[in-house]
Amino acid sequence: MAGSPASNCSNTLVDHVILDLDGTLIDTETLLDEVYAKIVWKYGKKWEWDGIGLIKRLGKRPLEVAASLVEDYELPCTADELLDETLSHVETMWSRAKALPGATRLLKHLRAHKIPIGLASNSPAKNIRSKLAYQPGWLESFKVIVAGDEVKEGKPSPEIYLEAAKLLKARPSSCLVIEDSPTGVNAGKAAGMKVVAVPSIPSKIARALYSGADSVLNSLLDFRPELWGLPPFQDWVGKALPIEPWYLGGPVIKGFGRGSKVLGIPTANLPTAALGSQLSQHVCGIYLGWAGLSNRGVYKMVMSVGWNPFFDNAAKTVEPWLLHDFPDDFYGEELRLIVVGYIRPEANFSSLELLIERIHEDAEIAKAALDLLPFSSYQDDKFLTTPLAKQ
């Protein structure tokens, strides 16, 4: 889902932030999907990985989720039995739950500026603390924590957010909620708070479900505190955000062929099937980094990750543009990439000309930023020039 600018946040000042946990700060849905798939398979059912079921489950209390699954999959057990079985699996898996992109950065920033932070999650208190225990520095970041089993009604009722505001000694109108689910968005708005949505549902059919939010972002990497009267981030370098580097590689394939044919921009596409697990960990957007061809050299590159809304791709793709003029193509050669910075969220454009203009603007940002630290320090990384077979 492409990010959109805050529509109702102008002249809005907040002094407290209340965050959801699952799907907003950490990725627990992936772990739950693994467990649900095993359980329904045991009953002879096939787990559906589409977004329709996720829409029904997202943001609900655990017992409500279990009841929904029993009904949808016609399981021969009660919701309580399914919940007990689910918990017996996932309680040993929380150590695998990963922080979502931008989550740790946001918490550190708010804490450094002494912005009071609350956590409001439909999960039981025991589960919340178990999850937080595996994220260094997170537990002490929250001034208050309100769990789903500590209020009478869970989201979409506003009760959990109103209780968090009460404990923070804050007026609801001075609180900013950050949520990933339509259920949570509705709860925050019902509490009289401003709400930023960072959707966990990428499906196009789900976009309308977030229409009640004051702002909808592609990821927490795109959150701009200053729009809400909060201290701005100061960690951008040359119009790019340094990120924890990620490494990928594979043979160059022709892909859709549109990079050079339609855009006049020769992208060196990698096979997405082999990158599936890596792609799922990273948000859609435009990145910068270094590209290595073992027989040619190391080059600056700018790269898109996502569905490319203008072309409406059927699958998530990786399309790096090596910022160098090559005399011939290099299909089949092994390409090594180190992605070190983030430029912007994925976006749609009203015309091909505007798309091409923005791609060239991204390239200029990448060229300039990669001459600066910390980005430039990765240019000599041996990963870029060592063939995969020798690693």
PLY file of the C-alpha trace (Angstrom):
ply
format ascii 1.0
element vertex 391
property float x
property float y
property float z
element edge 390
property int vertex1
property int vertex2
end_header
0.00 0.00 0.00
1.49 3.30 -1.02
1.95 5.87 1.70
-0.18 8.98 1.79
0.57 12.28 3.44
-1.16 13.15 6.66
-4.48 14.61 5.58
-5.82 16.03 8.83
-2.69 16.61 10.88
-1.89 20.20 9.94
-1.78 22.47 12.99
-2.31 19.40 15.17
-0.22 19.20 18.31
0.06 16.03 20.38
2.23 15.35 23.39
1.56 11.65 24.03
1.86 8.62 21.73
-0.04 5.37 22.23
1.06 2.38 20.17
-0.45 -0.96 19.26
1.95 -3.91 19.45
1.18 -6.84 17.13
1.54 -5.88 13.50
2.48 -2.32 14.39
5.76 -2.79 16.25
6.48 -6.50 15.89
5.57 -9.12 13.31
3.66 -11.79 15.21
1.16 -12.48 12.43
3.74 -14.52 10.49
4.27 -16.79 13.50
0.54 -17.15 14.12
-0.03 -18.06 10.48
2.50 -20.90 10.86
0.62 -22.24 13.86
-2.83 -21.84 12.33
-1.67 -23.63 9.17
-0.50 -26.64 11.20
-3.67 -26.79 13.25
-6.14 -26.60 10.38
-4.03 -29.13 8.41
-4.40 -31.52 11.34
-8.15 -31.32 10.80
-7.80 -31.95 7.07
-8.17 -28.31 6.05
-5.91 -26.14 3.90
-4.80 -22.82 5.35
-5.62 -19.85 3.13
-2.82 -17.29 3.09
-4.87 -14.52 1.44
-5.79 -11.21 3.01
-9.51 -11.92 3.38
-9.07 -14.01 6.52
-6.51 -11.57 7.87
-9.02 -8.74 7.56
-11.43 -10.65 9.79
-8.76 -11.53 12.40
-6.58 -8.46 12.56
-6.81 -6.46 15.76
-9.28 -8.81 17.45
-8.91 -10.45 20.85
-7.39 -13.96 20.75
-10.65 -15.72 21.63
-12.49 -13.76 18.93
-9.87 -14.84 16.41
-10.21 -18.47 17.49
-14.01 -18.31 17.14
-13.64 -16.85 13.65
-11.29 -19.65 12.58
-13.55 -22.38 14.00
-16.43 -20.95 11.98
-14.54 -20.25 8.74
-12.77 -23.63 8.63
-15.64 -25.62 10.20
-13.26 -27.09 12.76
-14.53 -29.85 15.10
-13.46 -28.01 18.25
-14.54 -25.06 20.36
-12.98 -21.62 20.21
-11.54 -22.14 23.70
-9.93 -25.43 22.65
-8.45 -23.86 19.54
-7.11 -20.93 21.55
-5.48 -23.27 24.10
-3.82 -25.25 21.32
-2.65 -22.08 19.60
-1.13 -20.66 22.78
0.68 -23.91 23.53
2.56 -23.44 20.25
3.17 -19.70 20.07
4.33 -19.12 23.64
7.63 -20.75 22.70
7.89 -18.75 19.45
7.88 -15.13 20.63
11.69 -15.02 20.51
11.37 -15.28 16.73
9.05 -12.28 16.43
10.95 -9.54 14.61
10.67 -5.80 15.10
8.98 -4.22 12.11
10.95 -1.69 10.03
11.25 1.62 11.87
9.82 0.37 15.18
12.97 0.43 17.31
14.01 3.73 15.74
10.67 5.32 16.65
10.72 4.11 20.25
14.29 5.33 20.77
13.43 8.71 19.27
10.34 9.29 21.39
12.09 8.13 24.52
15.13 10.33 23.85
12.83 13.35 23.60
10.91 12.37 26.74
7.61 11.91 24.89
5.36 9.74 27.12
4.57 6.48 25.34
1.73 4.09 26.08
1.06 0.61 24.72
-2.51 -0.57 24.13
-2.90 -4.11 22.81
-5.80 -6.54 22.64
-3.37 -9.31 23.63
-3.38 -10.62 27.23
-0.93 -8.93 29.62
1.12 -12.11 29.99
1.65 -12.38 26.23
2.53 -8.71 25.87
5.33 -8.91 28.42
6.62 -12.14 26.90
6.85 -10.49 23.49
8.48 -7.32 24.82
11.08 -9.32 26.74
12.75 -10.33 23.46
13.04 -6.73 22.18
15.98 -5.01 23.96
15.06 -1.68 25.52
11.38 -1.83 24.62
9.76 -2.62 27.95
11.22 0.42 29.68
10.14 2.64 26.79
6.48 2.44 27.79
5.19 4.57 30.61
1.94 2.56 30.68
0.79 -0.75 29.19
-2.89 -1.67 28.87
-3.75 -5.23 27.80
-6.90 -6.68 26.34
-7.66 -8.68 29.49
-7.42 -5.53 31.63
-10.47 -3.84 30.10
-14.07 -4.93 29.72
-14.18 -4.46 25.97
-11.35 -4.81 23.48
-10.90 -2.91 20.24
-12.86 -1.58 18.34
-14.23 -0.24 21.63
-12.35 2.93 22.62
-12.03 1.69 26.21
-8.45 0.46 25.96
-7.21 3.77 24.51
-9.18 5.86 26.98
-7.71 3.82 29.83
-4.18 4.35 28.46
-4.79 8.11 28.25
-6.13 8.12 31.80
-3.03 6.35 33.12
-0.83 8.75 31.14
-2.79 11.66 32.65
-3.37 12.92 29.11
-6.35 14.39 27.32
-7.49 12.03 24.54
-7.28 14.89 22.03
-3.57 15.29 22.87
-2.82 11.63 22.09
-1.60 10.16 18.81
-2.41 6.51 18.17
-0.38 4.37 15.75
-2.19 1.23 14.57
-1.96 -1.46 11.92
-5.54 -2.79 11.92
-8.88 -1.26 10.89
-10.20 -2.43 14.26
-7.53 -0.46 16.08
-8.00 2.59 13.88
-11.70 2.64 14.72
-10.91 2.27 18.43
-8.49 5.20 18.40
-10.87 7.47 16.51
-13.76 6.52 18.82
-11.55 7.58 21.73
-11.24 11.06 20.21
-7.57 10.66 19.31
-5.57 11.29 16.15
-4.69 8.05 14.39
-1.86 7.09 12.05
-2.43 3.78 10.26
0.42 1.56 9.11
-1.65 -1.22 7.50
-0.82 -4.88 7.95
-3.21 -5.62 5.08
-1.49 -4.88 1.77
-4.43 -6.07 -0.32
-6.00 -3.44 -2.55
-9.46 -4.42 -1.39
-8.54 -3.47 2.18
-7.48 0.13 1.52
-10.93 1.55 2.15
-10.94 -0.04 5.61
-8.37 2.54 6.74
-10.24 5.58 5.47
-11.02 6.69 9.03
-7.35 7.24 9.88
-5.91 10.75 9.86
-2.89 9.47 7.95
-2.02 6.19 6.22
1.65 5.28 5.87
3.51 2.60 4.00
5.64 1.82 7.07
6.99 3.39 10.26
10.01 4.46 8.20
7.71 7.11 6.69
6.46 8.51 10.00
7.18 12.25 10.32
6.88 13.29 13.98
7.02 17.00 13.14
3.65 16.79 11.38
2.14 16.14 14.79
4.09 18.72 16.75
6.70 16.20 17.92
10.51 16.55 17.55
11.65 15.53 14.06
14.08 12.72 13.30
17.62 13.92 12.67
19.03 10.71 11.16
18.49 11.28 7.44
21.72 11.56 5.43
21.60 13.18 2.00
17.81 12.67 1.65
18.16 8.96 2.55
17.67 7.05 5.77
20.45 4.66 6.85
19.06 1.21 7.58
20.43 -2.07 8.84
22.04 -3.44 5.65
20.57 -6.44 3.93
22.37 -8.67 1.49
20.95 -10.48 -1.49
22.08 -11.91 -4.76
21.31 -14.15 -7.69
21.50 -14.42 -11.45
20.22 -11.48 -13.46
17.04 -12.32 -15.38
15.25 -10.39 -18.11
12.16 -9.96 -15.94
9.39 -7.96 -17.59
11.76 -6.24 -19.98
9.93 -2.96 -19.43
12.84 -1.25 -17.64
14.62 -0.54 -20.89
11.73 -0.89 -23.33
9.18 1.36 -21.62
11.10 3.47 -19.15
14.48 3.69 -20.84
15.94 2.51 -17.52
17.72 -0.88 -17.69
16.92 -2.69 -14.45
18.79 -5.88 -13.57
15.97 -7.99 -12.19
16.59 -10.88 -9.83
14.43 -14.04 -9.61
11.81 -13.25 -6.96
11.03 -16.89 -6.17
14.44 -17.32 -4.55
14.08 -14.07 -2.60
10.62 -14.69 -1.19
11.57 -14.93 2.47
13.78 -11.83 2.26
11.17 -9.80 0.42
8.53 -10.52 3.04
10.74 -8.88 5.69
11.11 -5.55 3.92
8.54 -2.87 3.22
7.78 -1.71 -0.28
9.70 1.36 -1.30
12.75 2.82 -2.99
16.17 1.94 -1.60
19.81 2.66 -2.39
22.96 0.61 -2.10
25.85 -1.05 -3.85
25.80 -3.65 -6.63
28.61 -6.01 -7.50
29.29 -8.06 -10.62
32.28 -10.30 -9.96
33.71 -9.89 -13.47
32.92 -6.20 -13.90
33.11 -4.22 -10.66
31.06 -2.45 -7.98
28.47 0.18 -8.83
26.02 2.51 -7.15
22.43 1.42 -7.46
18.88 2.50 -6.68
16.25 -0.20 -6.24
12.50 -0.58 -6.05
10.86 -3.24 -3.88
7.17 -3.87 -4.26
4.30 -4.24 -6.68
4.99 -1.08 -8.70
1.44 0.36 -8.61
1.72 2.09 -11.99
2.24 -1.29 -13.69
0.11 -3.19 -11.16
2.48 -6.14 -10.77
0.94 -9.46 -9.74
3.89 -10.24 -7.44
6.31 -8.33 -5.26
9.53 -7.71 -7.17
13.08 -6.46 -6.72
14.24 -4.19 -9.54
17.71 -2.66 -9.08
19.01 -0.03 -11.50
22.78 -0.03 -11.63
23.84 3.60 -12.09
26.39 2.93 -14.79
26.34 2.74 -18.60
27.15 -0.82 -19.67
28.16 -1.54 -23.28
26.21 -4.81 -23.29
23.71 -6.70 -21.15
24.73 -9.21 -18.49
21.78 -11.57 -18.23
22.74 -14.72 -16.37
25.63 -13.12 -14.48
25.52 -13.21 -10.72
24.57 -9.90 -9.15
25.34 -9.14 -5.48
23.52 -6.33 -3.69
23.97 -4.59 -0.34
20.98 -2.40 0.45
22.03 0.32 2.91
19.47 3.13 2.74
15.81 3.99 2.28
14.62 6.88 0.11
10.81 6.86 0.02
7.68 4.71 0.01
6.32 3.07 -3.09
3.87 5.39 -4.87
1.60 5.53 -7.87
1.80 8.17 -10.58
-0.77 9.71 -12.88
1.42 9.39 -15.96
4.42 7.49 -17.28
6.30 10.77 -17.63
5.92 11.58 -13.93
7.04 8.06 -13.02
10.18 8.36 -15.15
10.92 11.80 -13.71
10.68 10.47 -10.15
12.88 7.45 -10.91
15.60 9.77 -12.20
15.20 11.95 -9.11
15.65 8.85 -6.94
18.80 8.01 -8.90
20.28 11.44 -8.25
19.53 11.10 -4.53
21.23 7.70 -4.49
24.31 8.92 -6.36
24.85 11.80 -3.94
24.04 9.90 -0.74
26.29 6.96 -1.54
29.30 9.28 -1.42
28.51 9.97 2.23
29.02 7.97 5.42
27.69 5.54 6.48
26.59 4.53 2.96
30.02 4.82 1.33
31.62 2.43 3.84
29.97 -0.58 2.19
31.52 -0.04 -1.25
34.51 -2.28 -0.47
32.53 -5.08 1.18
33.87 -8.41 -0.13
30.33 -9.75 -0.42
29.91 -7.65 -3.58
32.66 -9.34 -5.54
32.85 -12.87 -4.10
30.90 -15.41 -6.17
28.20 -17.16 -4.18
29.74 -20.60 -4.72
32.86 -19.51 -2.81
31.06 -18.08 0.22
0 1
1 2
2 3
3 4
4 5
5 6
6 7
7 8
8 9
9 10
10 11
11 12
12 13
13 14
14 15
15 16
16 17
17 18
18 19
19 20
20 21
21 22
22 23
23 24
24 25
25 26
26 27
27 28
28 29
29 30
30 31
31 32
32 33
33 34
34 35
35 36
36 37
37 38
38 39
39 40
40 41
41 42
42 43
43 44
44 45
45 46
46 47
47 48
48 49
49 50
50 51
51 52
52 53
53 54
54 55
55 56
56 57
57 58
58 59
59 60
60 61
61 62
62 63
63 64
64 65
65 66
66 67
67 68
68 69
69 70
70 71
71 72
72 73
73 74
74 75
75 76
76 77
77 78
78 79
79 80
80 81
81 82
82 83
83 84
84 85
85 86
86 87
87 88
88 89
89 90
90 91
91 92
92 93
93 94
94 95
95 96
96 97
97 98
98 99
99 100
100 101
101 102
102 103
103 104
104 105
105 106
106 107
107 108
108 109
109 110
110 111
111 112
112 113
113 114
114 115
115 116
116 117
117 118
118 119
119 120
120 121
121 122
122 123
123 124
124 125
125 126
126 127
127 128
128 129
129 130
130 131
131 132
132 133
133 134
134 135
135 136
136 137
137 138
138 139
139 140
140 141
141 142
142 143
143 144
144 145
145 146
146 147
147 148
148 149
149 150
150 151
151 152
152 153
153 154
154 155
155 156
156 157
157 158
158 159
159 160
160 161
161 162
162 163
163 164
164 165
165 166
166 167
167 168
168 169
169 170
170 171
171 172
172 173
173 174
174 175
175 176
176 177
177 178
178 179
179 180
180 181
181 182
182 183
183 184
184 185
185 186
186 187
187 188
188 189
189 190
190 191
191 192
192 193
193 194
194 195
195 196
196 197
197 198
198 199
199 200
200 201
201 202
202 203
203 204
204 205
205 206
206 207
207 208
208 209
209 210
210 211
211 212
212 213
213 214
214 215
215 216
216 217
217 218
218 219
219 220
220 221
221 222
222 223
223 224
224 225
225 226
226 227
227 228
228 229
229 230
230 231
231 232
232 233
233 234
234 235
235 236
236 237
237 238
238 239
239 240
240 241
241 242
242 243
243 244
244 245
245 246
246 247
247 248
248 249
249 250
250 251
251 252
252 253
253 254
254 255
255 256
256 257
257 258
258 259
259 260
260 261
261 262
262 263
263 264
264 265
265 266
266 267
267 268
268 269
269 270
270 271
271 272
272 273
273 274
274 275
275 276
276 277
277 278
278 279
279 280
280 281
281 282
282 283
283 284
284 285
285 286
286 287
287 288
288 289
289 290
290 291
291 292
292 293
293 294
294 295
295 296
296 297
297 298
298 299
299 300
300 301
301 302
302 303
303 304
304 305
305 306
306 307
307 308
308 309
309 310
310 311
311 312
312 313
313 314
314 315
315 316
316 317
317 318
318 319
319 320
320 321
321 322
322 323
323 324
324 325
325 326
326 327
327 328
328 329
329 330
330 331
331 332
332 333
333 334
334 335
335 336
336 337
337 338
338 339
339 340
340 341
341 342
342 343
343 344
344 345
345 346
346 347
347 348
348 349
349 350
350 351
351 352
352 353
353 354
354 355
355 356
356 357
357 358
358 359
359 360
360 361
361 362
362 363
363 364
364 365
365 366
366 367
367 368
368 369
369 370
370 371
371 372
372 373
373 374
374 375
375 376
376 377
377 378
378 379
379 380
380 381
381 382
382 383
383 384
384 385
385 386
386 387
387 388
388 389
389 390
